[in-house]
């Protein structure tokens, strides 16, 4: 069975703003702005959950002026979870296509949180652009299964 084409049952359980800060002293309207991105996946084996942690930093002259890190927590249905298990290697292998889908959902969530937190300020013009998430996730994720 090709894992990229399987249907995965899941639900969004929660959203958390892990970090948010604006450093006004580092912002200069005349300087070029760069954007850095950080993406992590974390596993909660006991509850069959995958957490997507997505962070962005808006930077000028190597100084961060906006930092945001948001996590979305997804519960995977048992049948789908079990389809990810590779018992021979004691690993949970999550297909990159599914990870990209979760990361896209999280990207939209971060975009909305950033707008809500900056609305009405000079920083509301800084919007997370469209991203090619599939280029960021080049391989399936492999997690060691721990004995419960």
Buried (B, 14 or more C-beta within 10 A) or exposed (E): EEBEEEEBEBEEEEBEBEEBEBEEEBBEEEEEBEEEBEBEBEBEBEEBBBBBBBBBBBBBEEBBBBBBBBBBBBBBBEEBBEBBEEEEEEBBBBBBBBBBBBBBBBBEBBBEBBBEBBEEEEBEEBEBEEBEBBEBBEEBBEBEBEEE
